[in-house]
Amino acid sequence: MIIIKSEDEIEIMKMAGTVIAQILHDLSRIIQPGITTQELDDFVEQSILKNGMIPAFKGYNGYPASACISVNDEVVHGIPSRKRKLREGDIVSVDAGTIYKGYYSDAARTYPVGKIDEAAERLIDVTRESFYEGLKFCKPGYRLSDISHAIQQHVEGNGFSVVRDYVGHGIGKAMHEDPQIPNYGIPDRGPRLTPGMVFAIEPMVNEGGWQVKVLPDGWTVKTEDGKRSAHYENTVVITEGEPLILTTLSIVEGF
């Protein structure tokens, strides 16, 4: 069942979303060669706590950190480490969220580390663009799979693949609510969108094939072929008109 949120609930979620949006924006200035993934996680956790919120990921199903930090061929759920230093040319995805007054926010970005090659830049760009292609269908009257289909079309039209084992989701008083939102599928399927629905839409895009594997740590997901992956996610509200993104500071700058 898809839970419809009230205006008051959406206002609370907006506050939670604004905090994570600011944190992800700030990370773009501190990510550089030599920083450890644990230092990034420390920054995320401290920033959330300073804003009087709770890190949504820490302890979630036993996850040990406040952010998922995934490097290069790691797709999602990378565990931060003090031994893992970012290097020039890496790309790093940071996925994080907050809990405020019992409501969740969830968002992710992929960042360049220093100077990256053109192929990596294109991967990041197409991943972000695919989210906004899906966003065009986040309006009343469209069906859920219209979002999924638009994301897939943009990704595959640019020569990349969409991860199929992990999907977007509803969000509210729980991190993961109904419905699941794949990043692929045929259009005009699933429930019709109505105002008050809130989704975490999150394209995960691979340079090579869509197949992935989970490492022995039980969390880190990598591409099977060892090629790079990028991630872009926002918490989105369906309204009477244009969709409302709760986890961006500016659509223009992409954060």
N, C-alpha and C positions, 0 to 999 in steps of 0.2 A: 504494500500500500504506500502510495506517495503522500507524504504529510505536507499539507498546505500551511505555510507560515503566515501569521498575522503581521500587520504593519509594525507592531511593537516588537515582535520577535525579529523581524528583519532589521530594525534599528539596532538591536543588540548585536546581531551578526555583522552589521556594517561596522560597528566599533571594533569587533574582533578582527574583521578583514582589513581595516585600515592599518592596524598595528602590524600585521604580517606583511602587508604591502610595503610599508616603510622599511621594515627590516630587510626584505629582499632587495629593495632599492639601495639601502646602505651597503649591503654585501657587494654590490657591483663596484664599490669604491675600495673595498679592502681585500678583495680576492686578487692575489698576485703570486708570482712564483716564490716558493719558499714557505708559504703559510701552510700549516697543517690542517687537515680536515677537522681535527678536534678543536682547533682554535676557531674555526668557523662555527662549529656546534656551540662552543662556549659563548660566542657572540650572540647567536640566535637565542640561546636560553636566557642569558643575562638581559637581553633587550626585552624579551617577553615578560620576564619577572618585573623589570623596572616599570613596565606599563600596567602592573597590577593584574596580569593575566597568567594563565597556566599553560605551559608547553603541552600541546595536544598529543604529541607523539611519544613523549617520555613515559615508558611503562605500558604503552598501548600494546596489548597482546604480548607483553614482555620485551618490547623494543627498548634498547638501553640508552638511547640518546634523544635529544630534543629536535634534531633535524636528520633527515635522510640525505646523505651526501654521496653522490655517485659520480665517478670519474671515468671519462672516455667510453669504454665499452660496457660500463655498468649502467644499467637501465634505470633502476629504482632501488630504494631500500639499502643503499650503501651505508655501512656503519662507520662513523667517524673514528679516527685513530690519531694518536700523537705521533705515530711513526710514519704516517702517510703525508708526505709533503707534495704540494702541487708543483708542477714543473711548467716551464715555458712551453706553450703550444697545447697544453691540456685543455679539455673542456670539462666543466664540473656542473652537475645539476644539484640544486638544493631544494628540497621539498620540506615544508614546515607548516605548522598551524598553531592556533591558539584556542583556548577555552575561556570564554567570558560569560559570566552569569549563566553557566550551564550550556552555552551554545558554542559551536565549533566554527573555525575558519580553516581553510586549506588552500595552499597555493604552492607553485613551483616555478623555477626559472633555470635555464642553463646559461652559464657564463663562460666567456673566454678567459684563459689564464695567460696574460701577456699577449703576445702576437700569435695568432692561430692561422692555419692555412685556409685558403678560400673554400675548400670543401667543407671544413668544419663550420665556417661562417654561414655557408648556405644551409647546412643541416639545422643550425640554430634558427635561422631566419624562417625556413619553411615550417619548422615545428611551431613557432609562434604564429605565423600566418595561418596555419591550419586551424588553430584555436579560433581565430577571428572569422574564418570561413564557417566554422560550425556555429559561431555566435549569431550569424545572420539568420539562423533558423530557430533561435531561442525566443520565439514569439508565440502568442496564443494562436491556436489553429494548426500549427505545424505538429508533426508527430516526432516522438523521441528519436527515431532512427534517421530522421532528416538531418539532425546534428551529426550523427555518426557518419552518414554517407558523405556529407560535405567535407568532413575532416579527411576521410579516406581518399576522396577524389583529389584533393589538393596535394596530399602527401604522395600518392602513387603517381600523380601527374607530373611530379617533380623528380621521379626516379628513386624515391625512398619507400620504406615499408612501415606499416603501423603494427605495433605490438598487439597481440591478440589475447595474451594470457592475463593482462591487467587492464582495468577499465576505470572510467570515471564513475561517479556515484552521487546519489542524493546526500544531503548533509543538513544537519540541524542540531538537535539535542544529542545526536550520535555522530561520530565521524563518518560512518558508512550507513546510510539509509537507502531504502528503495528510491529510485530504480538504479540498476546498473546501466552505465552508459558506455558501450563499446566505442572505439574509434574507427569502426568499420561497419559496413552493413548496407542493405538495400533500403531505399527511401520508403516513406509512407507506411511504416510499421510501428507498433507500440502505442502507448497512450498519447492522446493529444495534450499539448502543453496548455496549462492554465495559469493565471496569475497566482503568485504565492509559492509556486514550486521553486526550490533552491537546489542547484546542482554544483558539484565540483567536476568541471570538464577539463580533461587532462590528456591531450595527445602525447603519446610516447612514440618516438619516431627513430627508426634505425637506418643507418647508412646502407646496410646490406639486407639480409633476410629478416623476417619478423620473429624467427624462433629465438627463444631465450632459455636460460638455465638458472637454477638457484644454487648458490655456492654452499659448501658444507656448514657455513655459519647459520644457515637456515633463513637468512634475510636477503643478502645481496643477490640481485638479479643481474645477469650479464647476457649480452648477445651470444648466441651459440657460435657465430662465425668470427667473433672477436672484433667486429667493426663497431664504430662509435654509435652512441645513442644520445638523443636530446629529449627534454621534457619541458612542457609548459602547461601550467594549470592555474585556473582561477575559480573562485566561488561566484556563481552567477544566479541572479534572481529573475524569474519570469514575471514581467509586469503587464499592465494593460497595453503598453506600447513597446518601446525599445528595452532590451534587457539591461539590467543593472549589474555591473561588475563590482563586487564588494572588496576585491583584493588587488585593485590597481590604484596607483596615484594619478596616472595619466594614460589614456589610451594611446596618445601620440608617441610617448616615449616607450611604451610597451611594458611598463612595470606596473 
